[in-house]
């Protein structure tokens, strides 16, 4: 990651493989990501890969402003159950 993570929003999309991350404000919570799933992080929010058993291919996009379309949002229901 570059220094833009502190000043730009980011999205992380999983193309192949599975991984678990800790992400979000206040230290975050565990999020399990599978192919076709991703997350949007606001400027300054960090994420840490905590488990990736077989490797994964990710697409990371940084921009001054990113927002998830409501039609595609499954969180927090998906995270909280």
mmCIF file of the N, C-alpha and C atoms, coordinates in Angstrom:
data_MODEL
# 
_entry.id   MODEL 
# 
loop_
_atom_site.group_PDB 
_atom_site.id 
_atom_site.type_symbol 
_atom_site.label_atom_id 
_atom_site.label_alt_id 
_atom_site.label_comp_id 
_atom_site.label_asym_id 
_atom_site.label_entity_id 
_atom_site.label_seq_id 
_atom_site.pdbx_PDB_ins_code 
_atom_site.Cartn_x 
_atom_site.Cartn_y 
_atom_site.Cartn_z 
_atom_site.occupancy 
_atom_site.B_iso_or_equiv 
_atom_site.pdbx_formal_charge 
_atom_site.auth_seq_id 
_atom_site.auth_comp_id 
_atom_site.auth_asym_id 
_atom_site.auth_atom_id 
_atom_site.pdbx_PDB_model_num 
ATOM 1   N N  . UNK A 1 1  ? 0.843   -1.174  0.000  1.00 0.00 ? 1  UNK A N  1 
ATOM 2   C CA . UNK A 1 1  ? 0.000   0.000   0.000  1.00 0.00 ? 1  UNK A CA 1 
ATOM 3   C C  . UNK A 1 1  ? 0.886   1.234   0.000  1.00 0.00 ? 1  UNK A C  1 
ATOM 4   N N  . UNK A 1 2  ? 0.334   2.275   -0.552 1.00 0.00 ? 2  UNK A N  1 
ATOM 5   C CA . UNK A 1 2  ? 1.099   3.511   -0.575 1.00 0.00 ? 2  UNK A CA 1 
ATOM 6   C C  . UNK A 1 2  ? 0.546   4.475   0.472  1.00 0.00 ? 2  UNK A C  1 
ATOM 7   N N  . UNK A 1 3  ? 1.175   5.625   0.591  1.00 0.00 ? 3  UNK A N  1 
ATOM 8   C CA . UNK A 1 3  ? 0.767   6.620   1.572  1.00 0.00 ? 3  UNK A CA 1 
ATOM 9   C C  . UNK A 1 3  ? -0.615  7.197   1.300  1.00 0.00 ? 3  UNK A C  1 
ATOM 10  N N  . UNK A 1 4  ? -1.164  6.990   0.106  1.00 0.00 ? 4  UNK A N  1 
ATOM 11  C CA . UNK A 1 4  ? -2.494  7.500   -0.206 1.00 0.00 ? 4  UNK A CA 1 
ATOM 12  C C  . UNK A 1 4  ? -3.558  6.915   0.714  1.00 0.00 ? 4  UNK A C  1 
ATOM 13  N N  . UNK A 1 5  ? -3.272  5.788   1.349  1.00 0.00 ? 5  UNK A N  1 
ATOM 14  C CA . UNK A 1 5  ? -4.252  5.151   2.227  1.00 0.00 ? 5  UNK A CA 1 
ATOM 15  C C  . UNK A 1 5  ? -4.680  6.076   3.358  1.00 0.00 ? 5  UNK A C  1 
ATOM 16  N N  . UNK A 1 6  ? -3.859  7.014   3.721  1.00 0.00 ? 6  UNK A N  1 
ATOM 17  C CA . UNK A 1 6  ? -4.200  7.934   4.797  1.00 0.00 ? 6  UNK A CA 1 
ATOM 18  C C  . UNK A 1 6  ? -5.055  9.099   4.307  1.00 0.00 ? 6  UNK A C  1 
ATOM 19  N N  . UNK A 1 7  ? -5.036  9.378   3.002  1.00 0.00 ? 7  UNK A N  1 
ATOM 20  C CA . UNK A 1 7  ? -5.754  10.534  2.474  1.00 0.00 ? 7  UNK A CA 1 
ATOM 21  C C  . UNK A 1 7  ? -6.811  10.165  1.442  1.00 0.00 ? 7  UNK A C  1 
ATOM 22  N N  . UNK A 1 8  ? -6.851  8.904   1.023  1.00 0.00 ? 8  UNK A N  1 
ATOM 23  C CA . UNK A 1 8  ? -7.780  8.467   -0.014 1.00 0.00 ? 8  UNK A CA 1 
ATOM 24  C C  . UNK A 1 8  ? -8.595  7.272   0.471  1.00 0.00 ? 8  UNK A C  1 
ATOM 25  N N  . UNK A 1 9  ? -9.836  7.183   -0.022 1.00 0.00 ? 9  UNK A N  1 
ATOM 26  C CA . UNK A 1 9  ? -10.656 5.993   0.220  1.00 0.00 ? 9  UNK A CA 1 
ATOM 27  C C  . UNK A 1 9  ? -10.089 4.843   -0.606 1.00 0.00 ? 9  UNK A C  1 
ATOM 28  N N  . UNK A 1 10 ? -10.380 3.607   -0.169 1.00 0.00 ? 10 UNK A N  1 
ATOM 29  C CA . UNK A 1 10 ? -9.901  2.428   -0.892 1.00 0.00 ? 10 UNK A CA 1 
ATOM 30  C C  . UNK A 1 10 ? -10.984 1.372   -0.941 1.00 0.00 ? 10 UNK A C  1 
ATOM 31  N N  . UNK A 1 11 ? -10.926 0.564   -1.978 1.00 0.00 ? 11 UNK A N  1 
ATOM 32  C CA . UNK A 1 11 ? -11.751 -0.638  -2.024 1.00 0.00 ? 11 UNK A CA 1 
ATOM 33  C C  . UNK A 1 11 ? -10.827 -1.828  -2.245 1.00 0.00 ? 11 UNK A C  1 
ATOM 34  N N  . UNK A 1 12 ? -11.160 -2.916  -1.618 1.00 0.00 ? 12 UNK A N  1 
ATOM 35  C CA . UNK A 1 12 ? -10.420 -4.165  -1.753 1.00 0.00 ? 12 UNK A CA 1 
ATOM 36  C C  . UNK A 1 12 ? -11.400 -5.199  -2.283 1.00 0.00 ? 12 UNK A C  1 
ATOM 37  N N  . UNK A 1 13 ? -11.146 -5.739  -3.457 1.00 0.00 ? 13 UNK A N  1 
ATOM 38  C CA . UNK A 1 13 ? -12.012 -6.734  -4.071 1.00 0.00 ? 13 UNK A CA 1 
ATOM 39  C C  . UNK A 1 13 ? -11.250 -8.048  -4.218 1.00 0.00 ? 13 UNK A C  1 
ATOM 40  N N  . UNK A 1 14 ? -11.867 -9.141  -3.820 1.00 0.00 ? 14 UNK A N  1 
ATOM 41  C CA . UNK A 1 14 ? -11.243 -10.456 -3.939 1.00 0.00 ? 14 UNK A CA 1 
ATOM 42  C C  . UNK A 1 14 ? -11.599 -11.039 -5.300 1.00 0.00 ? 14 UNK A C  1 
ATOM 43  N N  . UNK A 1 15 ? -10.590 -11.327 -6.103 1.00 0.00 ? 15 UNK A N  1 
ATOM 44  C CA . UNK A 1 15 ? -10.798 -11.935 -7.413 1.00 0.00 ? 15 UNK A CA 1 
ATOM 45  C C  . UNK A 1 15 ? -10.692 -13.448 -7.354 1.00 0.00 ? 15 UNK A C  1 
ATOM 46  N N  . UNK A 1 16 ? -9.766  -13.940 -6.525 1.00 0.00 ? 16 UNK A N  1 
ATOM 47  C CA . UNK A 1 16 ? -9.558  -15.380 -6.398 1.00 0.00 ? 16 UNK A CA 1 
ATOM 48  C C  . UNK A 1 16 ? -9.013  -15.672 -5.019 1.00 0.00 ? 16 UNK A C  1 
ATOM 49  N N  . UNK A 1 17 ? -9.437  -16.782 -4.428 1.00 0.00 ? 17 UNK A N  1 
ATOM 50  C CA . UNK A 1 17 ? -8.962  -17.177 -3.112 1.00 0.00 ? 17 UNK A CA 1 
ATOM 51  C C  . UNK A 1 17 ? -9.863  -16.646 -2.013 1.00 0.00 ? 17 UNK A C  1 
ATOM 52  N N  . UNK A 1 18 ? -9.489  -16.935 -0.785 1.00 0.00 ? 18 UNK A N  1 
ATOM 53  C CA . UNK A 1 18 ? -10.235 -16.501 0.389  1.00 0.00 ? 18 UNK A CA 1 
ATOM 54  C C  . UNK A 1 18 ? -9.266  -15.911 1.390  1.00 0.00 ? 18 UNK A C  1 
ATOM 55  N N  . UNK A 1 19 ? -9.740  -14.923 2.141  1.00 0.00 ? 19 UNK A N  1 
ATOM 56  C CA . UNK A 1 19 ? -8.925  -14.363 3.199  1.00 0.00 ? 19 UNK A CA 1 
ATOM 57  C C  . UNK A 1 19 ? -9.814  -13.753 4.263  1.00 0.00 ? 19 UNK A C  1 
ATOM 58  N N  . UNK A 1 20 ? -9.240  -13.586 5.434  1.00 0.00 ? 20 UNK A N  1 
ATOM 59  C CA . UNK A 1 20 ? -9.911  -12.922 6.540  1.00 0.00 ? 20 UNK A CA 1 
ATOM 60  C C  . UNK A 1 20 ? -9.092  -11.698 6.894  1.00 0.00 ? 20 UNK A C  1 
ATOM 61  N N  . UNK A 1 21 ? -9.794  -10.595 7.141  1.00 0.00 ? 21 UNK A N  1 
ATOM 62  C CA . UNK A 1 21 ? -9.121  -9.346  7.481  1.00 0.00 ? 21 UNK A CA 1 
ATOM 63  C C  . UNK A 1 21 ? -9.738  -8.763  8.737  1.00 0.00 ? 21 UNK A C  1 
ATOM 64  N N  . UNK A 1 22 ? -8.966  -7.923  9.398  1.00 0.00 ? 22 UNK A N  1 
ATOM 65  C CA . UNK A 1 22 ? -9.477  -7.048  10.446 1.00 0.00 ? 22 UNK A CA 1 
ATOM 66  C C  . UNK A 1 22 ? -9.539  -5.685  9.789  1.00 0.00 ? 22 UNK A C  1 
ATOM 67  N N  . UNK A 1 23 ? -10.724 -5.073  9.752  1.00 0.00 ? 23 UNK A N  1 
ATOM 68  C CA . UNK A 1 23 ? -10.870 -3.809  9.042  1.00 0.00 ? 23 UNK A CA 1 
ATOM 69  C C  . UNK A 1 23 ? -11.941 -2.951  9.686  1.00 0.00 ? 23 UNK A C  1 
ATOM 70  N N  . UNK A 1 24 ? -11.808 -1.654  9.451  1.00 0.00 ? 24 UNK A N  1 
ATOM 71  C CA . UNK A 1 24 ? -12.824 -0.715  9.879  1.00 0.00 ? 24 UNK A CA 1 
ATOM 72  C C  . UNK A 1 24 ? -12.353 0.189   10.988 1.00 0.00 ? 24 UNK A C  1 
ATOM 73  N N  . UNK A 1 25 ? -13.205 1.120   11.370 1.00 0.00 ? 25 UNK A N  1 
ATOM 74  C CA . UNK A 1 25 ? -12.844 2.089   12.393 1.00 0.00 ? 25 UNK A CA 1 
ATOM 75  C C  . UNK A 1 25 ? -12.721 1.456   13.773 1.00 0.00 ? 25 UNK A C  1 
ATOM 76  N N  . UNK A 1 26 ? -11.929 2.058   14.628 1.00 0.00 ? 26 UNK A N  1 
ATOM 77  C CA . UNK A 1 26 ? -11.795 1.600   16.011 1.00 0.00 ? 26 UNK A CA 1 
ATOM 78  C C  . UNK A 1 26 ? -11.159 0.243   16.156 1.00 0.00 ? 26 UNK A C  1 
ATOM 79  N N  . UNK A 1 27 ? -10.212 -0.097  15.293 1.00 0.00 ? 27 UNK A N  1 
ATOM 80  C CA . UNK A 1 27 ? -9.559  -1.395  15.372 1.00 0.00 ? 27 UNK A CA 1 
ATOM 81  C C  . UNK A 1 27 ? -10.233 -2.439  14.518 1.00 0.00 ? 27 UNK A C  1 
ATOM 82  N N  . UNK A 1 28 ? -11.477 -2.197  14.140 1.00 0.00 ? 28 UNK A N  1 
ATOM 83  C CA . UNK A 1 28 ? -12.172 -3.039  13.182 1.00 0.00 ? 28 UNK A CA 1 
ATOM 84  C C  . UNK A 1 28 ? -12.719 -4.323  13.753 1.00 0.00 ? 28 UNK A C  1 
ATOM 85  N N  . UNK A 1 29 ? -13.237 -5.128  12.849 1.00 0.00 ? 29 UNK A N  1 
ATOM 86  C CA . UNK A 1 29 ? -13.751 -6.444  13.194 1.00 0.00 ? 29 UNK A CA 1 
ATOM 87  C C  . UNK A 1 29 ? -13.335 -7.412  12.098 1.00 0.00 ? 29 UNK A C  1 
ATOM 88  N N  . UNK A 1 30 ? -13.420 -8.676  12.400 1.00 0.00 ? 30 UNK A N  1 
ATOM 89  C CA . UNK A 1 30 ? -13.028 -9.709  11.445 1.00 0.00 ? 30 UNK A CA 1 
ATOM 90  C C  . UNK A 1 30 ? -14.061 -9.788  10.323 1.00 0.00 ? 30 UNK A C  1 
ATOM 91  N N  . UNK A 1 31 ? -13.562 -9.782  9.090  1.00 0.00 ? 31 UNK A N  1 
ATOM 92  C CA . UNK A 1 31 ? -14.414 -9.922  7.920  1.00 0.00 ? 31 UNK A CA 1 
ATOM 93  C C  . UNK A 1 31 ? -13.830 -11.018 7.044  1.00 0.00 ? 31 UNK A C  1 
ATOM 94  N N  . UNK A 1 32 ? -14.621 -12.031 6.719  1.00 0.00 ? 32 UNK A N  1 
ATOM 95  C CA . UNK A 1 32 ? -14.197 -13.114 5.838  1.00 0.00 ? 32 UNK A CA 1 
ATOM 96  C C  . UNK A 1 32 ? -14.596 -12.753 4.412  1.00 0.00 ? 32 UNK A C  1 
ATOM 97  N N  . UNK A 1 33 ? -13.626 -12.729 3.517  1.00 0.00 ? 33 UNK A N  1 
ATOM 98  C CA . UNK A 1 33 ? -13.858 -12.333 2.129  1.00 0.00 ? 33 UNK A CA 1 
ATOM 99  C C  . UNK A 1 33 ? -13.637 -13.514 1.194  1.00 0.00 ? 33 UNK A C  1 
ATOM 100 N N  . UNK A 1 34 ? -14.526 -13.654 0.219  1.00 0.00 ? 34 UNK A N  1 
ATOM 101 C CA . UNK A 1 34 ? -14.454 -14.711 -0.784 1.00 0.00 ? 34 UNK A CA 1 
ATOM 102 C C  . UNK A 1 34 ? -14.465 -14.068 -2.163 1.00 0.00 ? 34 UNK A C  1 
ATOM 103 N N  . UNK A 1 35 ? -14.219 -14.829 -3.222 1.00 0.00 ? 35 UNK A N  1 
ATOM 104 C CA . UNK A 1 35 ? -14.236 -14.244 -4.565 1.00 0.00 ? 35 UNK A CA 1 
ATOM 105 C C  . UNK A 1 35 ? -15.552 -13.520 -4.856 1.00 0.00 ? 35 UNK A C  1 
ATOM 106 N N  . UNK A 1 36 ? -15.431 -12.337 -5.432 1.00 0.00 ? 36 UNK A N  1 
ATOM 107 C CA . UNK A 1 36 ? -16.594 -11.532 -5.751 1.00 0.00 ? 36 UNK A CA 1 
ATOM 108 C C  . UNK A 1 36 ? -17.046 -10.620 -4.627 1.00 0.00 ? 36 UNK A C  1 
ATOM 109 N N  . UNK A 1 37 ? -16.349 -10.662 -3.506 1.00 0.00 ? 37 UNK A N  1 
ATOM 110 C CA . UNK A 1 37 ? -16.699 -9.861  -2.338 1.00 0.00 ? 37 UNK A CA 1 
ATOM 111 C C  . UNK A 1 37 ? -15.577 -8.862  -2.072 1.00 0.00 ? 37 UNK A C  1 
ATOM 112 N N  . UNK A 1 38 ? -15.931 -7.726  -1.551 1.00 0.00 ? 38 UNK A N  1 
ATOM 113 C CA . UNK A 1 38 ? -14.932 -6.720  -1.229 1.00 0.00 ? 38 UNK A CA 1 
ATOM 114 C C  . UNK A 1 38 ? -15.416 -5.819  -0.122 1.00 0.00 ? 38 UNK A C  1 
ATOM 115 N N  . UNK A 1 39 ? -14.632 -4.794  0.161  1.00 0.00 ? 39 UNK A N  1 
ATOM 116 C CA . UNK A 1 39 ? -15.002 -3.826  1.172  1.00 0.00 ? 39 UNK A CA 1 
ATOM 117 C C  . UNK A 1 39 ? -14.469 -2.459  0.779  1.00 0.00 ? 39 UNK A C  1 
ATOM 118 N N  . UNK A 1 40 ? -15.128 -1.426  1.289  1.00 0.00 ? 40 UNK A N  1 
ATOM 119 C CA . UNK A 1 40 ? -14.703 -0.048  1.050  1.00 0.00 ? 40 UNK A CA 1 
ATOM 120 C C  . UNK A 1 40 ? -14.194 0.510   2.364  1.00 0.00 ? 40 UNK A C  1 
ATOM 121 N N  . UNK A 1 41 ? -13.010 1.091   2.328  1.00 0.00 ? 41 UNK A N  1 
ATOM 122 C CA . UNK A 1 41 ? -12.409 1.706   3.505  1.00 0.00 ? 41 UNK A CA 1 
ATOM 123 C C  . UNK A 1 41 ? -12.290 3.197   3.274  1.00 0.00 ? 41 UNK A C  1 
ATOM 124 N N  . UNK A 1 42 ? -12.682 3.973   4.250  1.00 0.00 ? 42 UNK A N  1 
ATOM 125 C CA . UNK A 1 42 ? -12.538 5.417   4.176  1.00 0.00 ? 42 UNK A CA 1 
ATOM 126 C C  . UNK A 1 42 ? -11.085 5.794   4.443  1.00 0.00 ? 42 UNK A C  1 
ATOM 127 N N  . UNK A 1 43 ? -10.708 6.986   4.021  1.00 0.00 ? 43 UNK A N  1 
ATOM 128 C CA . UNK A 1 43 ? -9.333  7.472   4.212  1.00 0.00 ? 43 UNK A CA 1 
ATOM 129 C C  . UNK A 1 43 ? -8.923  7.303   5.675  1.00 0.00 ? 43 UNK A C  1 
ATOM 130 N N  . UNK A 1 44 ? -7.762  6.749   5.888  1.00 0.00 ? 44 UNK A N  1 
ATOM 131 C CA . UNK A 1 44 ? -7.232  6.550   7.232  1.00 0.00 ? 44 UNK A CA 1 
ATOM 132 C C  . UNK A 1 44 ? -7.599  5.222   7.867  1.00 0.00 ? 44 UNK A C  1 
ATOM 133 N N  . UNK A 1 45 ? -8.634  4.531   7.367  1.00 0.00 ? 45 UNK A N  1 
ATOM 134 C CA . UNK A 1 45 ? -8.981  3.217   7.903  1.00 0.00 ? 45 UNK A CA 1 
ATOM 135 C C  . UNK A 1 45 ? -7.999  2.192   7.344  1.00 0.00 ? 45 UNK A C  1 
ATOM 136 N N  . UNK A 1 46 ? -7.543  1.319   8.188  1.00 0.00 ? 46 UNK A N  1 
ATOM 137 C CA . UNK A 1 46 ? -6.568  0.319   7.785  1.00 0.00 ? 46 UNK A CA 1 
ATOM 138 C C  . UNK A 1 46 ? -7.199  -1.061  7.803  1.00 0.00 ? 46 UNK A C  1 
ATOM 139 N N  . UNK A 1 47 ? -6.575  -1.982  7.094  1.00 0.00 ? 47 UNK A N  1 
ATOM 140 C CA . UNK A 1 47 ? -6.991  -3.372  7.198  1.00 0.00 ? 47 UNK A CA 1 
ATOM 141 C C  . UNK A 1 47 ? -5.744  -4.234  7.299  1.00 0.00 ? 47 UNK A C  1 
ATOM 142 N N  . UNK A 1 48 ? -5.901  -5.362  7.948  1.00 0.00 ? 48 UNK A N  1 
ATOM 143 C CA . UNK A 1 48 ? -4.789  -6.291  8.137  1.00 0.00 ? 48 UNK A CA 1 
ATOM 144 C C  . UNK A 1 48 ? -5.270  -7.680  7.768  1.00 0.00 ? 48 UNK A C  1 
ATOM 145 N N  . UNK A 1 49 ? -4.539  -8.349  6.901  1.00 0.00 ? 49 UNK A N  1 
ATOM 146 C CA . UNK A 1 49 ? -4.859  -9.735  6.560  1.00 0.00 ? 49 UNK A CA 1 
ATOM 147 C C  . UNK A 1 49 ? -4.441  -10.601 7.739  1.00 0.00 ? 49 UNK A C  1 
ATOM 148 N N  . UNK A 1 50 ? -5.394  -11.341 8.293  1.00 0.00 ? 50 UNK A N  1 
ATOM 149 C CA . UNK A 1 50 ? -5.081  -12.192 9.444  1.00 0.00 ? 50 UNK A CA 1 
ATOM 150 C C  . UNK A 1 50 ? -5.067  -13.673 9.082  1.00 0.00 ? 50 UNK A C  1 
ATOM 151 N N  . UNK A 1 51 ? -5.663  -14.013 7.947  1.00 0.00 ? 51 UNK A N  1 
ATOM 152 C CA . UNK A 1 51 ? -5.657  -15.407 7.512  1.00 0.00 ? 51 UNK A CA 1 
ATOM 153 C C  . UNK A 1 51 ? -5.867  -15.465 6.007  1.00 0.00 ? 51 UNK A C  1 
ATOM 154 N N  . UNK A 1 52 ? -5.017  -16.228 5.348  1.00 0.00 ? 52 UNK A N  1 
ATOM 155 C CA . UNK A 1 52 ? -5.128  -16.416 3.900  1.00 0.00 ? 52 UNK A CA 1 
ATOM 156 C C  . UNK A 1 52 ? -4.485  -17.768 3.590  1.00 0.00 ? 52 UNK A C  1 
ATOM 157 N N  . UNK A 1 53 ? -5.245  -18.855 3.771  1.00 0.00 ? 53 UNK A N  1 
ATOM 158 C CA . UNK A 1 53 ? -4.667  -20.193 3.730  1.00 0.00 ? 53 UNK A CA 1 
ATOM 159 C C  . UNK A 1 53 ? -4.003  -20.585 2.411  1.00 0.00 ? 53 UNK A C  1 
ATOM 160 N N  . UNK A 1 54 ? -4.572  -20.195 1.279  1.00 0.00 ? 54 UNK A N  1 
ATOM 161 C CA . UNK A 1 54 ? -4.036  -20.647 -0.003 1.00 0.00 ? 54 UNK A CA 1 
ATOM 162 C C  . UNK A 1 54 ? -3.619  -19.506 -0.925 1.00 0.00 ? 54 UNK A C  1 
ATOM 163 N N  . UNK A 1 55 ? -3.483  -18.310 -0.385 1.00 0.00 ? 55 UNK A N  1 
ATOM 164 C CA . UNK A 1 55 ? -3.161  -17.155 -1.214 1.00 0.00 ? 55 UNK A CA 1 
ATOM 165 C C  . UNK A 1 55 ? -4.431  -16.582 -1.832 1.00 0.00 ? 55 UNK A C  1 
ATOM 166 N N  . UNK A 1 56 ? -4.330  -15.369 -2.335 1.00 0.00 ? 56 UNK A N  1 
ATOM 167 C CA . UNK A 1 56 ? -5.491  -14.722 -2.932 1.00 0.00 ? 56 UNK A CA 1 
ATOM 168 C C  . UNK A 1 56 ? -5.026  -13.672 -3.930 1.00 0.00 ? 56 UNK A C  1 
ATOM 169 N N  . UNK A 1 57 ? -5.874  -13.386 -4.902 1.00 0.00 ? 57 UNK A N  1 
ATOM 170 C CA . UNK A 1 57 ? -5.635  -12.316 -5.863 1.00 0.00 ? 57 UNK A CA 1 
ATOM 171 C C  . UNK A 1 57 ? -6.613  -11.204 -5.520 1.00 0.00 ? 57 UNK A C  1 
ATOM 172 N N  . UNK A 1 58 ? -6.077  -10.007 -5.236 1.00 0.00 ? 58 UNK A N  1 
ATOM 173 C CA . UNK A 1 58 ? -6.893  -8.875  -4.839 1.00 0.00 ? 58 UNK A CA 1 
ATOM 174 C C  . UNK A 1 58 ? -6.760  -7.748  -5.843 1.00 0.00 ? 58 UNK A C  1 
ATOM 175 N N  . UNK A 1 59 ? -7.803  -6.951  -5.949 1.00 0.00 ? 59 UNK A N  1 
ATOM 176 C CA . UNK A 1 59 ? -7.775  -5.716  -6.723 1.00 0.00 ? 59 UNK A CA 1 
ATOM 177 C C  . UNK A 1 59 ? -7.988  -4.589  -5.730 1.00 0.00 ? 59 UNK A C  1 
ATOM 178 N N  . UNK A 1 60 ? -7.002  -3.694  -5.627 1.00 0.00 ? 60 UNK A N  1 
ATOM 179 C CA . UNK A 1 60 ? -7.110  -2.546  -4.729 1.00 0.00 ? 60 UNK A CA 1 
ATOM 180 C C  . UNK A 1 60 ? -7.215  -1.277  -5.554 1.00 0.00 ? 60 UNK A C  1 
ATOM 181 N N  . UNK A 1 61 ? -8.189  -0.447  -5.214 1.00 0.00 ? 61 UNK A N  1 
ATOM 182 C CA . UNK A 1 61 ? -8.400  0.810   -5.915 1.00 0.00 ? 61 UNK A CA 1 
ATOM 183 C C  . UNK A 1 61 ? -8.395  1.925   -4.878 1.00 0.00 ? 61 UNK A C  1 
ATOM 184 N N  . UNK A 1 62 ? -7.625  2.980   -5.143 1.00 0.00 ? 62 UNK A N  1 
ATOM 185 C CA . UNK A 1 62 ? -7.592  4.144   -4.264 1.00 0.00 ? 62 UNK A CA 1 
ATOM 186 C C  . UNK A 1 62 ? -8.086  5.351   -5.038 1.00 0.00 ? 62 UNK A C  1 
ATOM 187 N N  . UNK A 1 63 ? -8.908  6.172   -4.385 1.00 0.00 ? 63 UNK A N  1 
ATOM 188 C CA . UNK A 1 63 ? -9.437  7.380   -5.014 1.00 0.00 ? 63 UNK A CA 1 
ATOM 189 C C  . UNK A 1 63 ? -9.759  8.386   -3.922 1.00 0.00 ? 63 UNK A C  1 
ATOM 190 N N  . UNK A 1 64 ? -9.923  9.633   -4.313 1.00 0.00 ? 64 UNK A N  1 
ATOM 191 C CA . UNK A 1 64 ? -10.260 10.657  -3.324 1.00 0.00 ? 64 UNK A CA 1 
ATOM 192 C C  . UNK A 1 64 ? -11.585 10.354  -2.650 1.00 0.00 ? 64 UNK A C  1 
ATOM 193 N N  . UNK A 1 65 ? -12.505 9.708   -3.369 1.00 0.00 ? 65 UNK A N  1 
ATOM 194 C CA . UNK A 1 65 ? -13.815 9.392   -2.799 1.00 0.00 ? 65 UNK A CA 1 
ATOM 195 C C  . UNK A 1 65 ? -14.344 8.109   -3.420 1.00 0.00 ? 65 UNK A C  1 
ATOM 196 N N  . UNK A 1 66 ? -14.725 7.155   -2.572 1.00 0.00 ? 66 UNK A N  1 
ATOM 197 C CA . UNK A 1 66 ? -15.371 5.918   -3.004 1.00 0.00 ? 66 UNK A CA 1 
ATOM 198 C C  . UNK A 1 66 ? -16.545 5.658   -2.081 1.00 0.00 ? 66 UNK A C  1 
ATOM 199 N N  . UNK A 1 67 ? -17.603 5.129   -2.628 1.00 0.00 ? 67 UNK A N  1 
ATOM 200 C CA . UNK A 1 67 ? -18.754 4.771   -1.814 1.00 0.00 ? 67 UNK A CA 1 
ATOM 201 C C  . UNK A 1 67 ? -19.385 3.534   -2.433 1.00 0.00 ? 67 UNK A C  1 
ATOM 202 N N  . UNK A 1 68 ? -19.861 2.636   -1.611 1.00 0.00 ? 68 UNK A N  1 
ATOM 203 C CA . UNK A 1 68 ? -20.507 1.421   -2.104 1.00 0.00 ? 68 UNK A CA 1 
ATOM 204 C C  . UNK A 1 68 ? -21.948 1.734   -2.470 1.00 0.00 ? 68 UNK A C  1 
ATOM 205 N N  . UNK A 1 69 ? -22.407 1.212   -3.597 1.00 0.00 ? 69 UNK A N  1 
ATOM 206 C CA . UNK A 1 69 ? -23.809 1.361   -3.991 1.00 0.00 ? 69 UNK A CA 1 
ATOM 207 C C  . UNK A 1 69 ? -24.670 0.540   -3.039 1.00 0.00 ? 69 UNK A C  1 
ATOM 208 N N  . UNK A 1 70 ? -25.785 1.090   -2.593 1.00 0.00 ? 70 UNK A N  1 
ATOM 209 C CA . UNK A 1 70 ? -26.620 0.396   -1.615 1.00 0.00 ? 70 UNK A CA 1 
ATOM 210 C C  . UNK A 1 70 ? -27.110 -0.950  -2.118 1.00 0.00 ? 70 UNK A C  1 
ATOM 211 N N  . UNK A 1 71 ? -27.285 -1.114  -3.414 1.00 0.00 ? 71 UNK A N  1 
ATOM 212 C CA . UNK A 1 71 ? -27.747 -2.381  -3.961 1.00 0.00 ? 71 UNK A CA 1 
ATOM 213 C C  . UNK A 1 71 ? -26.711 -3.493  -3.753 1.00 0.00 ? 71 UNK A C  1 
ATOM 214 N N  . UNK A 1 72 ? -25.443 -3.127  -3.629 1.00 0.00 ? 72 UNK A N  1 
ATOM 215 C CA . UNK A 1 72 ? -24.400 -4.126  -3.463 1.00 0.00 ? 72 UNK A CA 1 
ATOM 216 C C  . UNK A 1 72 ? -23.936 -4.339  -2.037 1.00 0.00 ? 72 UNK A C  1 
ATOM 217 N N  . UNK A 1 73 ? -24.509 -3.618  -1.099 1.00 0.00 ? 73 UNK A N  1 
ATOM 218 C CA . UNK A 1 73 ? -24.045 -3.698  0.284  1.00 0.00 ? 73 UNK A CA 1 
ATOM 219 C C  . UNK A 1 73 ? -24.749 -4.838  1.029  1.00 0.00 ? 73 UNK A C  1 
ATOM 220 N N  . UNK A 1 74 ? -23.944 -5.762  1.559  1.00 0.00 ? 74 UNK A N  1 
ATOM 221 C CA . UNK A 1 74 ? -24.461 -6.860  2.349  1.00 0.00 ? 74 UNK A CA 1 
ATOM 222 C C  . UNK A 1 74 ? -24.048 -6.711  3.816  1.00 0.00 ? 74 UNK A C  1 
ATOM 223 N N  . UNK A 1 75 ? -23.270 -5.706  4.127  1.00 0.00 ? 75 UNK A N  1 
ATOM 224 C CA . UNK A 1 75 ? -22.776 -5.491  5.484  1.00 0.00 ? 75 UNK A CA 1 
ATOM 225 C C  . UNK A 1 75 ? -23.716 -4.499  6.156  1.00 0.00 ? 75 UNK A C  1 
ATOM 226 N N  . UNK A 1 76 ? -23.894 -4.492  7.431  1.00 0.00 ? 76 UNK A N  1 
ATOM 227 C CA . UNK A 1 76 ? -23.230 -5.358  8.398  1.00 0.00 ? 76 UNK A CA 1 
ATOM 228 C C  . UNK A 1 76 ? -23.891 -6.716  8.574  1.00 0.00 ? 76 UNK A C  1 
ATOM 229 N N  . UNK A 1 77 ? -25.016 -6.948  7.904  1.00 0.00 ? 77 UNK A N  1 
ATOM 230 C CA . UNK A 1 77 ? -25.723 -8.224  8.053  1.00 0.00 ? 77 UNK A CA 1 
ATOM 231 C C  . UNK A 1 77 ? -24.796 -9.405  7.806  1.00 0.00 ? 77 UNK A C  1 
ATOM 232 N N  . UNK A 1 78 ? -23.956 -9.312  6.776  1.00 0.00 ? 78 UNK A N  1 
ATOM 233 C CA . UNK A 1 78 ? -23.065 -10.417 6.452  1.00 0.00 ? 78 UNK A CA 1 
ATOM 234 C C  . UNK A 1 78 ? -21.997 -10.620 7.520  1.00 0.00 ? 78 UNK A C  1 
ATOM 235 N N  . UNK A 1 79 ? -21.524 -9.537  8.104  1.00 0.00 ? 79 UNK A N  1 
ATOM 236 C CA . UNK A 1 79 ? -20.483 -9.628  9.131  1.00 0.00 ? 79 UNK A CA 1 
ATOM 237 C C  . UNK A 1 79 ? -21.087 -10.048 10.467 1.00 0.00 ? 79 UNK A C  1 
ATOM 238 N N  . UNK A 1 80 ? -22.185 -9.427  10.838 1.00 0.00 ? 80 UNK A N  1 
ATOM 239 C CA . UNK A 1 80 ? -22.779 -9.673  12.143 1.00 0.00 ? 80 UNK A CA 1 
ATOM 240 C C  . UNK A 1 80 ? -23.690 -10.902 12.200 1.00 0.00 ? 80 UNK A C  1 
ATOM 241 N N  . UNK A 1 81 ? -24.014 -11.451 11.030 1.00 0.00 ? 81 UNK A N  1 
ATOM 242 C CA . UNK A 1 81 ? -24.852 -12.641 10.984 1.00 0.00 ? 81 UNK A CA 1 
ATOM 243 C C  . UNK A 1 81 ? -26.280 -12.253 10.974 1.00 0.00 ? 81 UNK A C  1 
# 
